[in-house]
Structure formats: structure tokens, C-alpha cells
Amino acid sequence: MSFDVQAIRAQFPILERRVNGRPLVYLDSAASAQKPAVVMEAMTAASRTAYANVHRGLHTLANETTDAYEAARESVRRFIGAASASEIVFTKGATEGINLVAASLGGTFAPGDEVVLTEMEHHANIVPWHFLRASRGVVLRFAPVLDDGRLDLAGLAALIGPRTRMVAVSHMSNVLGTINPVAEIVALAHAAGAAVLIDGCQAVVHLDIDVQALDADFYVFSGHKLYGPTGIGVLYGKAERLAAMAPWQGGGEMIDTVTLDEITFADPPHRFEAGTPAILEAIGLGAAIAWLEGLDRAAIQAHEHALYARARERLAGANWFTELGTAPGKGAIMAFNVEGAHAHDVAQLLDRYGVAVRAGTHCAEPLMRRFGVSSSARASFALYNTVEEADMFVDALTKTRTFFS
Ligand SMILES: Cc1ncc(COP(=O)(O)O)c(C=O)c1O
């Protein structure tokens, strides 16, 4: 397997677009990545030839669609190294997966029980736990982040104690790019008898994930960052964890039997998939995973890192540029501020040059506060970006700087 960025780009129709008269330079893949044609085609082909509701019918189309939906679950299982496909719950996205665990497992927590998070979490891994604090009286503790964007591991360890029921941390920060030592965190949490949820939204795109090796209790991610569609995500949960958890939403397909007086529930994963699921989106995610599995992921990671390093090197002498997060071994995400300019203005000016970056709080307000900024711009590099694009980004950014100085 070799990695040829032009051959990759040719598979992404949207990259042919021009924006404001310039070639599109898409550096917002950490928010939503673009989709290769094979993903769109898999969804269209299913719509055209084998589409019906799943798990409900005995007719041919229902059976074929159910098979395709369950094959997507098996693809996810293989991709993250889970022991069984029944440990893979399809959700709307990472956000829904975390809400599910907070509502279901969290619903068994007692007042005074503790949930340990970090200052670098996305709101998706903060707000559901706030809900639990309001409903159950649990105590939230936040592990500090060091100045270079690393997690303060000793600080996190100090927060884990006999009342800790859950440690929920991101595998890779969507702002800092920091890759957290999640296996060590799992070991610390398990030694205290706490469960661990890993928010793998960013990490699953760039790293090989083996949930069994990590020994994580839960691992969540979203399809749309993994070159798949929106509206689909994954909650991996260890079989014994899921088996012990109550459903969080009621409806069709999650029951075993229903009488007017009593309900018994289906086994996982169906217990947690009430109602008609995102069938085509699951098929699309399966196609995205199959596509990624055909590529050399180590080469992709090296490529993405080279793009980041190129931009970073060219900006090294710029005294008007500040990067948030410079942890060793960080992923190819660059959150930054330009002196004298609001991040929104930077993003809008870059857009004039066809360069798409994100700007704002990146759904990580506590982290922005930690670094004393109200917002930042963010360029994220993906497998389809090129060295020329990294240069176009730096050139455009340098021009926007002259606008503000
Ligand atoms: C680290 C992280 N966690 C959670 C999320 C939430 O993902 P979604 O909105 O797809 O549920 C994101 C998305 O930006 C993210 O980057």
C-alpha cells in the first residue's frame, strides 16, 4: 500500500470546487471531513437497490438492508478491535453516545459520587455530566492542562479517589491536538474502580484504535469526521458494561416483550437503539471505514504531520502568531490567534483566499478560558491536503496579518 495524495484527492469531488475565485483549501476537517465518492455511492446504491426498514420485515429488501446495516456494525467492530459486534451501538454521533452513558450508567450514581473530566474537553464531554450533576448531585472534577497543552497527568491522578465513578477524557484534543495517554488513564481509573469513557472523535481519524488493548469501558466517535456521513456515530461499550445498563430511550426495536403492565428489554446493542436508526448513514460509515482500511494509515499520519510541520515552520518567526497547544507528538491541528485580530475576522479574510478554517471557541470554552483567550482560529490537516495548500494557507494568513497591522 502506498500513499498518493493526488490519487486520494481525485476521490473527493468537492475538492474541485473554487471558493471566491480560488481553489478551495479545506482546512476544517476536524469539524467535518469531506466524503470520498465511494461513501456517497454506497449510500446512493443502497437507496436505489436495497432499502427498507431494518430488523422488522421478512421480505427480501428488509433482509438485505438489515444485512447491510449489521455489516456496517461489523466493520466498526473490526476497525476499533472490539471483541463483539454487540458492543457497537450506533448513535447519532459522539455527543449522543456520551449523553447515553451519562444518562444510563450515570443514572446509577449517588449524590457525592465523582466524575473526573479534563479542562480540554469538548462541550459534548462536559454538558451531559453537568446534567448529571443537576439531576443526581454528582461532583465534577476537572484535571488541569499544562501551558504547552499536555494534560497534567499527576493532576488527574490526584483527582481520582474512592468516590470516582467515571473518568471521561478526550483521546485527542480538537483544539490543542494533544494526544492523551489514555491507556495510562484507564489503568489509573480502573485501579480506583472507576469506569472510563474515551472521546475518540478526533483520535479515531488519525490513530489505529484497539479498544481491547486500551481496556476502555466506553469509546465514542462520529462518522462525519471519519470521512463518513453526518447523523451516525458509535458508542463502543464493553459487553458486561452494556449488559448492566438500562436503556435511555424507549421505543420500537429496543424491547424484548411489551405488555400493558410490563416491558422487558432487548440485549445490547439493540437495547440502546430505539426507533428506526440512521440506516443509510450506517452503511455510509461502513463504506468510509472500508475505504480507510485500504489505505496506509501510518503514511497518512506522517503526511498530515508533515503538512502541519511545514505550516508551523514557516510561521515560526512570526511574532504576531500564537499557537494554542504545542505538546510533543500532537496531531495535525493548529489552533492559533493573530495579534490584533479577532479569530472570526481572520477566518473570514482567509475565506477570501479560498482557505476554509474554523474560528470560535471550538465548543471548548473552559479550555479557551484556561489559555486566556475568548476564541481562536483553527486549521486542521487531513489526508487530502497538500504541501501547496499548507503554503497557500500560510501565504493567505500572512496577507491577512498585513490587513490588521
Ligand atoms: C473531541 C470532540 N468530541 C466531541 C465532538 C462532538 O461530536 P459530534 O458533534 O459529532 O457529536 C467533537 C466535534 O467537534 C470533538 O471534536
The ligand as a Gaussian input file, in Angstrom:
#p B3LYP/6-31G(d) Opt

LIG

0 1
 C      -13.210000      15.951000      20.658000
 C      -14.651000      16.043000      20.220000
 N      -15.608000      15.494000      20.985000
 C      -16.899000      15.528000      20.642000
 C      -17.318000      16.160000      19.494000
 C      -18.771000      16.171000      19.173000
 O      -19.028000      15.462000      18.002000
 P      -20.489000      15.450000      17.351000
 O      -20.910000      16.891000      17.245000
 O      -20.278000      14.808000      16.026000
 O      -21.370000      14.661000      18.249000
 C      -16.364000      16.767000      18.669000
 C      -16.772000      17.502000      17.458000
 O      -16.286000      18.560000      17.180000
 C      -14.991000      16.688000      19.037000
 O      -14.037000      17.234000      18.276000

